[in-house]
């Protein structure tokens, strides 16, 4: 066996050993303190040994058939390991190490031999995928480091690479990679950090104020909590993101880190020359094949304290989010505080309804129409009283998943209560002014002529009944049963109600005072019908209940519907009066008191 054969066999054995170790740590969750940190050291050690071996035996390996892309793949794996450690620890040195290796791959064109123009055919599709993954990972690292010029350069080359792959491998679907190209383009367009403004990270230059610094230094509290851990997540439909980093979490991640002042942020990024050859910035010449392993250490700022650890969770389910919070809280030191950042669409609760009466109604939203009694199936029993009522901790929620799946995807305030045993700093973004929810809220209590009809287990929610079968709910309200009402009388009552709905619909479509929240859903027939039935329900209950008890028996909508369809409106009052007179139940209502 020749010397070259021995070198090649040793190299292949080192590659296989390092890859096996890599597979064991690749999917370790990026949250919680690592109890198997020693194994990560073994993986790094294996790849460092492999990298050093290929450097020392480069000429022999190349003579025996080693491809440049194989060297690039090893460097890419090392960069991936460093980035993974950064996401787990938030230590800037790991992020910088990842950048050093990725920049070396780019500047030395390790993957260039995989392009179709260099004579490679379809059998090398696997190499092209490796190159695509390299660009995506390097883009993510550059984004977090705010290397603006590098990001633009990588994005252009990445797009060209995807286009080239589509042209040379027509039998392969590159749809997912085209989506990645669109993601980075959209991200760069939205990201204001690419403007010439101050950094998002905490900068001593911008954020430390000399005049107040002495007062801060002299301030002492009885208890001082250390901020060392954070949980960041967001869940919005079609939100701006790149890979598994959304714009919201990207900004919060940077906001919770120190801005280095070292040479790394002053040096120019890689730039293409006219002949397409990249200028070397990685601390060594391309010919030597040596990557300066201490370069990242020289770029860090030793004067800065460590960054707080941040667990960035991408579009989690509610159960997964709660599990992550539990893991972090369990490992949180006694003198520490956990920051939780949640950005999601949500439902605004009723301010005066800390306890929603579910036997008289459900709580309805035109964006999430799961009745409260149905949602209670997903709530802890301790949060539901013996009347089936929900506590105020479960009246509002954020969506972490597709809507319309009951309460499975709802994160309630009550879900976070167990974690308040530890100090928490909550930053919640949801259902804000610019994204007001359209809400139809049930009354605090139902109203019936016959109190026995208020039994939820027998009749269900009165509010839901009005929204699904308004005339039948009206009859139930006044104590009528189907056997008490003649078919013709009932049919004429339906006609009265239908005419009223038609008139109210015209008002909604022509009034200029309709809130935009309602206007944007009015064209949907199902939602429009719910709105009309809500108007009817509110008016009927308003006239049915005594004035002194009216408030707790009325449903509420947010934002408010126009006055022309309020119970005080003559067009609404007259319709309810006509229906009550037709069914000979006018005496049950308080029309003269309105």
Buried (B, 14 or more C-beta within 10 A) or exposed (E): EEEBEEBBEEBEEBBEBBBEBBEEBEEBEBBBBBEEEEBBEBBBEBBEEBBEBBBEBBEBBEEBEBBBBBBBBBBBBBBBBBBBBBBBBBBBBBBBBBBBBBBBBBBBBBBBBBBBEEEBEEEBBEBBBBBBBBBBBBBBBBBBBBBBEBBBBBBEBBBEBBEBBBEBBEEBEBEEBBEBBEBBBBBBEEBEBBEEEEBBBBBEEEEEEEEEEEEEEEEEEEEEBEEBBBBBBBBBEEBBBBBEBBBBBBBBBBBBBBBBBBEBBEEEBBEEEEEEEBEBBBBBEBEEBBBEBEBBEEBBBEEBEEBBBBBBBBBBBBEEBBBBBEBBBEBBEEEBBBBBBBBBBBBBBBEEBEEBBBBBBBBBBBBBBBBBBBBBEBBBEEBBEEEBBBBBBBBBBBBBBEBEEBBBBBBBBBBBEEBEEBBBEEEBBBBEEEEBBBBBBBBBBBBBEEEEBBEBEEBBBBBBBBBBEBBBBBBBBBBBEEEEBEEEBBEBBEEBBEEBBEBBBEBBEEBEEBBEBBEEBBEEEEBBBBBBBBBBBBBBBBBBBEEEEBEBBBBBBBBEBBEBBBBEBEBBBEBBBBBBEBBEBBEBBBEEEB
